[in-house]
Amino acid sequence: MNSPNSLLELTARLRDGIVTPHDAVAESLKRIADTEESIRAWVRVDEEGAVGQASALKTAGGPKGPLWGVPVAVKDLIDVQGLPTGCGSPLKGGVAAQVDADCVRLLREAGAVVLGKTVTTEFGYFSPGPTRNPVNIEHTPGGSSSGSAAAVAAGVVPLALGTQTAGSLTRPASYCGVAGFVTAHGQFSMTGVTGLSKSLDSLGLLARSVKDVHYAWDALSGHKASGPLDHRTPVDLLLWNGSGLDELTPHMAEALQHTSSLLSNGHQIHLTEWADHELIRDLANDHATVMAAEAAAERSDELRNAEALSKPFIDLLATGRGIKESEYHAALARIAAARRKFLALMERFGAVLGPAALGPAPLGIDATGSPILSRPWQAMGLPVVSIPGLRSPSGMPLGLQLTGVPGREPQLFDIGERIEDALRASAGHPSQPVLTHQQ
């Protein structure tokens, strides 16, 4: 049974003629009216354009395409024809994009309706926008795909586009209690996307469940969906606890232990603890080096208007400008060697399961939380599924991340769905989140 506002539920209702694209768009616009004053997820809602797109779909006859009639949010680093791309900065957004980004073109080809642009942090880095966490508006939604994650969590849209350079998608997915998918680096064209780092930037998807992001990935990648899962097939996973990159909060550590115990009991999932902590720490450091160096090159023009930039962003660019070319190339070489080592290890395992963030969303909206737990995997350009379903005793979401191998995405989704189903079933109700135990 899919939850309300799920992508799978809506596509089925559109396909069966129970609702029309106009109905779907109208419901999203109503949800915006109900939630936007408190959530502030949107930079621009293109009501006229969305209604026009819905009319064109109906006139053309449908349904055509796997996302036919589905309202979708687009992170404001991604070009949408006719709308400005603001990048969370006063330096951008004055001129409308002339053409869609390649990923937006894929959305339209699949039949989706672009509803508008969602809030991002400044150029996808740390300085937050006004978005609040829909679970508790006193807490950060994370960054930089904050608006997209919040729009999905608030039930405004069933699908949103985001991006990730460090932890820009897995963290807000975890904090807001939704599913996310970071695509393997290079799988999708980033033409039309304002990035920070050519070696690290990846496209991402946000939806209500792993099943939903799986469906969306199939729709955009052209992959043909397989049959139903066989939960009796044994799976070997590596269990990663953060490898000393930073300390997990007690609730996240408990959530990881809860999941490990659950999966080891009757779910045919065997867990082996990750052992190469030095590799992970080195990857996190090399990621930071590459990101700073490439950001300084990519965004050098913006530094001429430093008075309009935040201090964290100026510091990033200054750090990048101070990195020697030899240091940059050495970091890239170490990442490539680590990736080869990881891929060899993954010949024995289906995926790596670990925490998506250090803990629940921190209180306050002046910072977006730490991306440290995503840096190693993003450095290697790997596909990652963010799995919702756990909450702290105070009700704040706790997400897990499942990291896999490029080219084996269907298997990664299957494992993620299996874990998601196990978490929901253990709660006693398929649509309710699992609550961690009170201390």
RAHUHU-V596701 format. One line per field, one symbol per residue. ss: DSSP state (~ for helix, > for strand, _ for the rest). psi: psi as a letter, one per 20 degrees, with the letter a starting at -180 (. if undefined). burial: I if it has 9 or more other ideal C-beta (glycine too) atoms within 8 Angstrom, else O. A space follows every 50 residues. Layout:
BEGIN
ss->???
psi->???
burial->???
END
This chain:
BEGIN
ss->______~~~~~~~~~_____~~~~~~~~~~~~~~~~~~~__>>>>_~~~~ ~~~~~~~~~~__________>>>>>__>_>>_>>___________>>___ _~~~~~~~~___>>>>>>___~~~______________>______~~~~~ ~~~_____>>>>>>_____~~~~~~~__>>>>__________>_______ _>>>>>>__~~~~~~~~~~~~_____________>>>>>__________~ ~~~~~~~~~~~~~_____>>>>>___~~~~~~~~~~~~~~~~~~~~~~__ _~~~~~~~__~~~~~~~~~~~___~~~~~~~~~~~~~~~~~~~~~_____ >>>>>_______>>_______~~~~~~~~____>>>>>>>>_____>>>> >>>_____~~~~~~~~~~~~~~~~~~_______>>____
psi->pqqqjqgggghghghijhqrhgggghgghghghhhhhhglipgpomgggg hgggghgghipaqpqikojppqqpqkippppiqqohkkqiirjipqphqq qhhhghghhijqpohapqprrokjbhoqaiqqphhoiiqqiarilghggh hghijgqiqqparphekighghgghikrqqpoqppigqpjpjporhohih pqqqqpahrhhghggggghhijppqaaqqnjipqppqpopjikjhrpqqh hggggggggggghinjjkoppppphmhhggghggghghggggghhhghkh hhiilhijqqghgggghgghhipqhhgghhghghggghgggghghjiiqh rppaqirharpqpqjirjrpjhiigghhhikqpppppriqqrhijpqoqq popbppikgggggggghggghggghiiipijqqppqqq.
burial->OIIOOIIIIIIOIIOOOOIIIIOIIOIIIOIIOOIIOOIIIIIIIIOOII IOIIIOIIOOOIOOIIIIIIIIIIIIIIIIIOIIIIIIIOOIIOOOIOOI IIIIIIIIOIIIIIIIIIIIIIIIIIIIIOIIIIIOOOIIIIIIIIIIII IIIIOIIIIIIIIIIIIIIIIIIIIIIIIIIIIIIOIIOIOIIIIIIOII IIIIIIIIIIIIIIIIIIIIIOOOOOOOOOOOOOIOIIIIIIIOIIOIIO IIIIIIOIIIOIIIOOIIIIIIOIOOIOIIIIIIIIIIIIIIIIIIOIII OIIOOOOOIIOIIIOIIIIIOOIOOOIIOOIIOIIOOIIOIIIOIIOOII IIIIIIIIIIIIOOIOIIIIIIIIIIIIIIIIIIIIIIIIIIIOOIIIII IIIIIIOOIOIIIIIIIIIIIIIIOOIOOOOOIIIIOOO
END
